[in-house]
Amino acid sequence: MLIKTGNKKTEHKKKNDMETTYIEGKEIPSIRYRIFQDVDFVRDGFSTRAGGVSSGQFESMNFSIKMGDSPENVRKNFSLFLGAHGFQNPVMSDQTHTINIKRVYREDAGKNVFVPKDYSDIDGLVTNEKGITLVTTFADCVPLYFADEKHRAIGLAHSGWKGTIGRIGKAVTERMKQEFGTEPEDIKAAIGPSICVNCYEVSKDLAEEFAEEFCSEIVQCKTPDNEERFDVWDMEKIVLKREDSYYLNLWAANQRVLTEAGILKERIALPDLCTCCNHRDLFSHRASRGKRGNLCAFFMIEE
């Protein structure tokens, strides 16, 4: 069973003890965001490890051939998940930790999933086409969802530490304005399931790079003897230090990116699931030491 980050088991609670996600489906589960429940033209989803046909380190709902799984298994997994949750015509990014954004058109349907892609180095997708599913892949990095309620357009992005420091969330917002006339205040956004600050220990050099980029001090934390975890809901602290170890809060950094891009803080949903804490149910690069499959985020404008 997935452990919500705000659950007592993790020894820290989200303010107001509110959960931002819910699970839809039993045999083939999809993690969905409550913030999009009243956005009547979109369907969102995020996979778990359950419900697929892959085996071994890829068990069982794996969406990537890059780690060694067979193309047949991956295509079958896509067919199963898409069919179970009402998604159609997937178009998947070709992620290389850039801040490059592609506008997706109807003629792109199926690319990088069922038919070959004709693009590369794409970490963000935007569209206003109905019945086209944007797809990005993950195994600890941060999914970013964008829904423009006024112009009925959507975006989806992959934000690892490189994408975060490069501010891909801002790049998506700007591209949606360029393509669809989107204003940031019309966007509802979600920061998807990804690695939490407690699991994301980094080098001193990377910690200092983040501190400089976000004008954020490195906060030396002294936790009580019986408390071994940081408060993941403290969005004011991006870079933390305990003794000689450094940690990044990518959730806080991406919230900063989105708000500085003009999206209202109250219209941004934070994650309540850490991929690393939940590595038995979600693929985690950090927890598996690289022996894993890939999860996917899905976002579609309903027809």
N, C-alpha and C positions, 0 to 999 in steps of 0.2 A: 504494500500500500504506500502511495506517495506521502511523504512527510511534508506538510506545509511549513514553510519557513517561519511562519508565525505560530506554529504549534508549540505547546509547552515542552514537548520532547526535546526541542532544540534550545530550550532555556532562554529564549528571547521572544517577545511578542511584538507584532505590529501594532501601531497606535490604533485604538478602537477595536482591536482584535478582528479586523475585517479581512476576509479572503478576497483576493482580486481575480482568482481563477476558479473554474469548476470543471469537472470531468463529464464528458458526454460519450456514451458507449461503454460497453463492458468488455466484449471480446476484442474489439479494436478501439481502444480509448483515444479520445482527442481532448487535449487541454484547451479550454476556451476562456476568453476574457469577458468579465461582467461589464466592462466599460462599453463593449460593442453590442450589448443586448438590445439597446434602444436605437441602434443605427440600423435602420430596417433594410438597407441595401447591401450589407456586407455579410460574409461568412468567414469566420476566422477559425484557425485550428493549429495545434502543435502536437506532434506525435509523441508516443512513448515507445518503449522497447517491445510492447506487447502486440500480438495479433498478426505477425508476419510469418514468412516461411523460411527465413534465414536461420542458420545454426552456428554453433561455436561462439566465437567472440562477437558475431553479428546478430545473435539471437535477440528478437526474431524479426522486428520491424525495422530493418536497415534500409536506408535510401541512398547508399553510396557504393560504387564499385571501386573507388580509389584505394580502399583499404584491403581489397582482395576478394570481396564477395562476388558471386557470379552475376552477370547482367540479367540473366533470366530471373533470379531471385529478386533482384531490385525492381525490375519491371513488374513482377507479380505483386510485390509489396505496395508499389504505387497504385496498382489497379485495385487492390483490396482497400487501402485507406481512402482513396478518392471515392470509390463506390459507397463505402460505409458512411461517408460524411457529406455527400452531396457536392463534392468538388468536381470540376471538369476542366479540360483543356489546360493542363499544367504547363507552365514555362519556368524552368529552373535557372537560377543564376550560375555563373562560372566563377566561383569565389577565389580570389588571390590576395585578400586583405588590402584591397584598394578602397577608394571612395568614388569609384566610377558607377554611374547610374544609367540604366537602360530603360527607355520607354518601350512598353510591350504593346504590340498590336495583335489583331486577331490572326494574322498570318503567321504569328510566332507560336501558335498553339502546338503543344507537344514537344517543343524544343528542349533538348538536354534531359528529357525524360523518356519519351518514346521515339523521337526522331533526332537526328544530329543537330547540334547548335551551329550557328554561323557567327558567334560572338565569343569574346574571351575577356577575362579580367573585369568581371561585372559583379559587384557586391551589393547592388541595390536595384530594385525594379519598381517602376510606377506604371499605372494604366488607368484609363477610364472606360475600358472595354468590358461589357457585360459578359459573364460566363467564361472568363479567362482567370485561371488561378495562378497567382504569383507564388513561387516556391523558393525558399532559401534553406541552407543546411547548417546543422549545428552539432557541437559536442562539447560545449561549455561557453562558447562565444555568445554574444547578446543579440537576440532578435529584436528588431524595432518595427512596429506596425504603425501605419498612418492611415487615417480615414478622413477625407475632406467631406464634411456633411453638406456643404453648400454646392459644390461642383460635382459631387458623387464620383470622386476619384480616390485611388488608394496607392499606398507605397509599402514596400517591405524591404528591410535591409539586414545585412549581416555586419555586426560591429564587434570585432575582437579588440584587443588592445590597440592594434594599429588603426583600425577603423574608428575607434573611440577618440584616440588622440588626434586623428585626422578629421574628426567631426563629421562622420558620414550622416548622422542625423540631421545636421544643418544642410548638407548637400542634397538629401532627399527633399527636405522642405523647400529649398530654393528651386529644385528641378520641378516640383509639383506646381509651384507658382509660375514658372516659365511655361510649362506645358498646358496647364489647366486653369490658371488664374487663381490658384489656391492662396488664401491668406492664412498665416499661421494660427490665428485665433479661431479659425473654422475647423481645425484639425483636432480629432481625438486620437491619442497615441497610446501605445502599450509597449513596455519594456518586457520582453519575454523571458521564459525560464532560462537560466544561465548560471554560471558559477558565482557564488556569493563571496563576500569579502573574507569570511572565515576560512575559505578553501583556497583563496587565490594569493598565495605567497609568491613574491616576485623578487628580482634582484634589486640591489640598492640603486643601480644606474637607472633602471626603468621607473622605480619609485620617484627618483629625483626628476626624471623627465616629465612624469605626470604632474608632479607638484609645480614645476615651472610652467607647463602648458596651461594648467587650470588655476594658476595663482593661488594654490592651496598649500598650506603648511603641512609638513609631515607631522602627524599627531602622535606623540608618544603616549601609549596607553598603559595604564597600570590597572590591571583587573584584579579583583579580589581573588583570594586563593581558591575559592569554590566556583569561580566563573571563568571559563576558558574561552568564551566567545565574545566577539565584538557585537555591538548593536547594529544589525544590518539596516535598520530603519533610520539611522542617523545620516541623512543626506547631506549634511554639512561637511562630513569628513570623507575625503576621497582617497587620501594616502595615509595609512596608519602604520605604526611601528610598535612591536612588542619585543623588548630586549634587543637582539640584533637582527630580527626578522622584519621584513616589510610586506605590506598587504595592500592590494588595490580594491576599491569598491567601484566596480564597473557600473553598477546600478546608479550610484550617485553621480558618477561622471557623465553617464548618458542622460540622466535627468537634467544635469547642468547644460549639456549640449542642446537638448530640446527646448529648454526654457529660454536659453540665450538666443535660439533661433526664432523665438516669439510664440511658441506653443504655451498655453496657459498651464500652470502647474496642476491646477485642479482637473485638467483634462488629460493628464498623463497617468496611466495605471502602472504601478510598480509590480514586479514579480513577487510571488509568494512561494516559489519553488526554486531550489538550487539543484542544478544538474549533478554536481559532485556529491552533495549530501544524499541525493536520490539515485546513485549510480546503478543500483539494482533494477530500477525502473526506467531510467533515462541514461543515454550514452554520455559518458564523461571522459574526455581525453586525459584530464588530470588524474582522475581516480583509477583509470585503467592503464595508465602509463602508455597510452597510444594504441592499445589493443582493443579496438572498439569499432562500432558502426557509426552511422550518422542519423540524427533526428532531422525532422523538417518542420519549418513553419509554413503555413498555408494561408492565403488571403485572397478572397474572390468577391467581385461585385455580382450579386445575384441577377439572374435574367428575369 
